[in-house]
């Protein structure tokens, strides 16, 4: 059985396995595969290829949305938005041994997420985003603190408009992991931007408590 690492403080999100092949070998420890507008066969191919890349480099792959395919491929984690959560069989996800992350944008969505007993909760957008139009206003740092007060020991993932310059404040507000998309995807040199993030992550990893899910489970049994 392969080792199942938990969430790292730096959590990039990519659209396909080609991006995984570009950034995972640089030292990324946690990454989400967010495939959009693809048919069933292509989704399965992307997930299987993504898992092979991630496991070859000791990286934790999180599959976005496609929970059935994630189960079939033997993934460790699946991440669901609120609409996908409403349609998902959470019992089947947990029975298959997958860890579950859930997106939240409001107190109501957090209530819904917590009823599913997730393994982590994501909050966003923290700052204004460029990649897509969001119906939610930027949450800001104060909301991170209020979310953390509610979820307690669960890891909190912050997402939306994050940069290496704003990262320290986001961690200081209570997030354990920072999910990043636009900052490197739209950079003129994405690999260089990833390296900058990895340097930042290395500098804080020893001082920021980011327990694996297994460590957290043992602590609170």
C-alpha positions, -999 to +999 in steps of 0.1 A: +000+000+000+014+034-010+020+061+016-008+086+018+005+121+025-017+149+038-021+185+027+009+207+023+009+244+030+012+250-008-017+235-028-016+244-066-046+235-088-041+225-124-064+217-154-048+186-167-021+159-164+003+178-187+004+206-161+010+180-134+040+167-154+054+202-155+051+212-118+050+180-097+087+171-104+097+205-091+088+194-056+051+200-052+037+180-024-001+185-028-019+193-060-055+193-073-065+180-107-095+201-119-105+187-153-133+206-171-154+200-202-140+165-209-158+133-217-158+102-194-129+085-211-107+116-210-116+122-174-105+087-165-073+090-185-065+123-169-070+110-134-050+078-140-022+097-156-023+123-128-021+096-101+009+080-118+028+113-119+019+123-084+028+089-068+061+088-087+071+120-069+055+114-035+029+141-041-007+139-029-032+143-058-067+156-051-093+149-077-119+177-082-156+168-087-153+134-103-158+112-072-169+081-090-138+081-113-116+090-083-129+059-065-124+037-095-088+050-100-078+044-064-073+081-055-068+092-019-087+125-020-117+141-038-127+177-036-163+187-041-180+221-047-214+226-032-234+216-062-213+184-067-217+177-029-254+178-032-254+152-059-226+130-045-228+098-025-208+108+004-212+074+021-198+057-009-168+081-010-160+074+027-166+036+023-140+036-005-115+052+019-112+085+002-106+118+021-131+145+013-125+183+009-154+207+004-156+243-009-175+269+011-183+306+005-209+314+031-220+304+066-248+283+051-224+264+028-202+258+058-231+243+077-238+220+047-202+210+044-198+201+081-228+178+080-207+157+055-178+153+080-151+165+056-114+160+060-108+196+051-128+227+043-119+253+017-129+290+019-128+315-009-123+337-026-100+353-001-091+381-025-104+392-059-097+365-085-088+370-122-094+335-136-132+334-134-160+357-123-172+348-088-206+356-074-190+358-040-173+390-028-137+386-014-139+370+020-108+388+035-086+377+064-112+381+091-134+354+076-106+330+077-104+334+115-141+329+120-141+298+098-112+283+117-130+290+150-160+270+137-141+240+122-116+235+149-090+208+142-101+204+105-075+218+081-086+250+064-076+257+028-077+293+016-082+300-021-087+330-044-063+357-055-034+345-034+002+355-041+035+348-022+033+384-010-001+379+007+005+343+018+020+351+052-011+371+062-034+343+051-015+318+072-014+342+101-052+345+099-057+308+105-054+289+072-033+257+071-030+254+033-031+279+004-047+268-029-033+287-059-043+288-095-040+321-114-007+333-098+013+306-116-010+296-145-009+331-160+027+338-152+052+343-180+073+316-165+050+292-145+078+269-134+097+299-119+066+310-101+060+275-087+096+275-075+090+308-057+060+293-040+080+262-031+107+283-016+081+301+005+065+268+016+099+254+026+105+285+047+073+281+067+068+244+067+088+238+099+071+267+118+035+260+106+017+230+120+001+213+090-006+178+103-015+150+079-051+138+082-039+106+098-020+125+124-050+147+131-073+115+135-049+100+160-047+132+180-084+135+184-094+099+189 
